[in-house]
Amino acid sequence: MKKKQKPSRVETIVEFLVERFKIPTRTEFENLIRKTEESLQRLKLPTMTEFNQLVKRVEELEKVAKVRKEVAKKVSRPVKPKKIAKKKTGVARVTDLDRVFKVVKEYPNGVNVGTLKAETGFEDKKVRNIVFRLGKQGKIERVGRGIYKPKE
């Protein structure tokens, strides 16, 4: 003979389902809502007037940044011209090549690279490249090691 099972109570079944499927209870929901409200209060969101003040301040800062950008464009260092180019006015710009050649012409007996660096303000590699280019063009000649003079 089989034993008869005792009928389960509904509460027991509900408890089993809640535990088995991890269904949140009412108290857990209430705790979650309470914690959410507390965290929102701690955030301290700005009021509408504070928000409008922030917007105005950002607009002012954007205007200042725009003015600074325009001033920086005007004040920035001049662009070094790469080659002689005539403007519409007919005035030619002086290139770095011309600046070095002008210094070489000032020394008819010859000038060394150190003097060229000092008078033009260019770095060693730049001066050497320009001297090489001037030599290729036939404008200067090498007198000795590191000494150059204008071609006659």
VEXGUSE-159269 format. One record per residue (C-alpha): residue number from 1; residue in one letter; z, x, y. Coordinates in pm, 1 decimal. Example, Ala and Ser with C-alpha at 12.3 -4.5 7.8 and 13.67 -1.06 7.14 Angstrom:
BEGIN
ATOM  num  residuo         w         u         v
ATOM    1        a     780.0    1230.0    -450.0
ATOM    2        s     714.0    1367.0    -106.0
//
This chain:
BEGIN
ATOM  num  residuo         w         u         v
ATOM    1        m       0.0       0.0       0.0
ATOM    2        k     -87.8     108.6     342.7
ATOM    3        k     157.4     139.3     618.1
ATOM    4        k      88.3     -68.4     916.8
ATOM    5        q      47.5     119.9    1245.2
ATOM    6        k     262.7      16.4    1528.9
ATOM    7        p      63.5    -125.0    1810.1
ATOM    8        s      43.3     126.3    2103.2
ATOM    9        r     157.4      31.1    2436.5
ATOM   10        v     -94.3      30.9    2719.5
ATOM   11        e     114.5     273.9    2920.2
ATOM   12        t     101.1     529.5    2641.8
ATOM   13        i    -276.9     500.9    2624.5
ATOM   14        v    -309.2     542.5    3002.1
ATOM   15        e     -83.8     849.0    2999.4
ATOM   16        f    -288.2     997.0    2719.1
ATOM   17        l    -616.1     940.2    2910.3
ATOM   18        v    -475.7    1081.8    3233.6
ATOM   19        e    -360.9    1399.3    3058.8
ATOM   20        r    -669.4    1433.3    2840.1
ATOM   21        f    -928.8    1390.0    3118.9
ATOM   22        k    -712.7    1534.8    3397.7
ATOM   23        i    -737.1    1226.3    3614.5
ATOM   24        p    -534.0    1262.1    3934.3
ATOM   25        t    -246.3    1022.3    3983.5
ATOM   26        r    -162.8     824.0    4291.5
ATOM   27        t     113.5    1064.3    4395.2
ATOM   28        e    -126.5    1357.0    4362.0
ATOM   29        f    -372.3    1176.6    4590.8
ATOM   30        e     -98.7    1105.7    4844.0
ATOM   31        n      11.9    1471.9    4838.7
ATOM   32        l    -347.1    1584.8    4891.3
ATOM   33        i    -392.8    1348.2    5186.3
ATOM   34        r     -63.9    1464.8    5341.4
ATOM   35        k    -157.9    1833.6    5305.9
ATOM   36        t    -501.7    1768.2    5455.5
ATOM   37        e    -348.5    1592.5    5756.5
ATOM   38        e    -104.2    1880.1    5807.4
ATOM   39        s    -379.8    2141.2    5795.5
ATOM   40        l    -589.7    1940.9    6045.0
ATOM   41        q    -294.2    1927.8    6283.5
ATOM   42        r    -254.1    2305.8    6256.4
ATOM   43        l    -621.2    2358.1    6346.1
ATOM   44        k    -557.6    2234.1    6699.0
ATOM   45        l    -906.0    2109.7    6776.6
ATOM   46        p   -1002.0    2123.0    7146.4
ATOM   47        t   -1006.7    1811.2    7356.0
ATOM   48        m   -1326.5    1694.5    7522.4
ATOM   49        t   -1231.5    1847.8    7858.2
ATOM   50        e   -1149.5    2181.6    7692.0
ATOM   51        f   -1482.2    2166.0    7511.2
ATOM   52        n   -1670.3    2099.5    7836.6
ATOM   53        q   -1491.8    2394.3    7999.8
ATOM   54        l   -1600.1    2616.4    7711.9
ATOM   55        v   -1960.6    2499.6    7749.5
ATOM   56        k   -1955.6    2579.2    8123.4
ATOM   57        r   -1810.9    2924.6    8056.8
ATOM   58        v   -2080.2    3000.9    7799.8
ATOM   59        e   -2350.5    2892.4    8046.3
ATOM   60        e   -2201.7    3123.5    8312.7
ATOM   61        l   -2197.2    3413.9    8067.9
ATOM   62        e   -2560.0    3348.0    7974.2
ATOM   63        k   -2658.0    3361.0    8343.4
ATOM   64        v   -2472.6    3690.6    8387.6
ATOM   65        a   -2640.1    3834.6    8077.4
ATOM   66        k   -2981.2    3729.9    8208.0
ATOM   67        v   -2917.0    3896.0    8545.1
ATOM   68        r   -2793.4    4213.7    8373.7
ATOM   69        k   -3104.6    4221.4    8157.4
ATOM   70        e   -3329.3    4194.1    8464.9
ATOM   71        v   -3135.2    4469.0    8643.2
ATOM   72        a   -3154.1    4690.6    8335.1
ATOM   73        k   -3532.0    4652.4    8328.6
ATOM   74        k   -3554.5    4763.6    8691.3
ATOM   75        v   -3309.9    5053.8    8652.9
ATOM   76        s   -3419.7    5181.7    8312.2
ATOM   77        r   -3564.5    5529.8    8289.9
ATOM   78        p   -3931.7    5559.7    8374.7
ATOM   79        v   -4183.5    5559.5    8094.3
ATOM   80        k   -4334.5    5902.4    8040.6
ATOM   81        p   -4711.4    5879.8    8069.4
ATOM   82        k   -4905.9    6014.5    7772.8
ATOM   83        k   -5234.3    6093.4    7947.7
ATOM   84        i   -5388.4    6086.0    8292.1
ATOM   85        a   -5474.9    5732.6    8376.8
ATOM   86        k   -5596.0    5614.6    8713.3
ATOM   87        k   -5434.9    5310.5    8860.2
ATOM   88        k   -5629.9    5057.7    9060.8
ATOM   89        t   -5520.3    5246.2    9372.1
ATOM   90        g   -5698.5    5558.5    9245.7
ATOM   91        v   -5379.1    5767.2    9217.4
ATOM   92        a   -5352.2    5964.4    8890.3
ATOM   93        r   -5020.7    5991.7    8707.9
ATOM   94        v   -4887.2    6335.2    8612.9
ATOM   95        t   -4853.0    6394.0    8238.8
ATOM   96        d   -4613.8    6628.2    8060.0
ATOM   97        l   -4910.7    6853.1    7984.9
ATOM   98        d   -4985.0    6876.9    8358.3
ATOM   99        r   -4622.3    6955.0    8440.3
ATOM  100        v   -4611.2    7247.0    8197.4
ATOM  101        f   -4951.1    7376.6    8311.1
ATOM  102        k   -4836.5    7365.0    8674.4
ATOM  103        v   -4535.8    7585.7    8586.6
ATOM  104        v   -4759.7    7830.0    8397.2
ATOM  105        k   -4989.7    7856.0    8700.9
ATOM  106        e   -4689.8    7952.3    8918.5
ATOM  107        y   -4650.2    8268.8    8707.9
ATOM  108        p   -4986.6    8451.7    8713.4
ATOM  109        n   -4849.9    8746.2    8509.2
ATOM  110        g   -4714.1    8521.3    8237.0
ATOM  111        v   -4416.6    8297.1    8163.1
ATOM  112        n   -4201.6    8263.5    7853.2
ATOM  113        v   -4104.9    7943.7    7671.5
ATOM  114        g   -3743.7    7964.0    7791.1
ATOM  115        t   -3853.7    7948.7    8155.2
ATOM  116        l   -4086.7    7658.3    8078.1
ATOM  117        k   -3798.1    7471.9    7914.1
ATOM  118        a   -3569.3    7538.7    8210.7
ATOM  119        e   -3818.7    7431.2    8476.5
ATOM  120        t   -3955.2    7122.3    8301.6
ATOM  121        g   -3634.7    7006.0    8131.4
ATOM  122        f   -3819.1    6950.5    7802.8
ATOM  123        e   -3685.3    7046.9    7461.1
ATOM  124        d   -3807.0    7355.5    7273.7
ATOM  125        k   -4033.4    7170.2    7027.7
ATOM  126        k   -4199.6    6967.8    7301.4
ATOM  127        v   -4272.3    7278.2    7512.2
ATOM  128        r   -4417.1    7461.4    7212.6
ATOM  129        n   -4640.1    7165.8    7123.7
ATOM  130        i   -4767.3    7140.2    7481.6
ATOM  131        v   -4830.3    7517.0    7499.1
ATOM  132        f   -5026.6    7493.5    7173.1
ATOM  133        r   -5233.3    7205.0    7311.9
ATOM  134        l   -5302.6    7389.4    7638.4
ATOM  135        g   -5414.4    7692.6    7437.5
ATOM  136        k   -5651.0    7477.4    7231.1
ATOM  137        q   -5796.6    7333.5    7553.3
ATOM  138        g   -5849.9    7687.2    7682.8
ATOM  139        k   -5631.9    7643.0    7990.6
ATOM  140        i   -5380.3    7915.4    7901.0
ATOM  141        e   -5383.7    8232.4    7695.9
ATOM  142        r   -5118.6    8419.6    7503.1
ATOM  143        v   -5027.4    8753.9    7658.9
ATOM  144        g   -4751.1    8853.2    7420.5
ATOM  145        r   -4503.1    8700.0    7183.9
ATOM  146        g   -4385.1    8379.9    7354.7
ATOM  147        i   -4549.4    8471.8    7688.0
ATOM  148        y   -4835.4    8270.7    7829.2
ATOM  149        k   -5046.0    8290.9    8144.9
ATOM  150        p   -5325.7    8076.0    8290.4
ATOM  151        k   -5678.1    8166.8    8191.6
ATOM  152        e   -5883.4    8316.7    8472.7
//
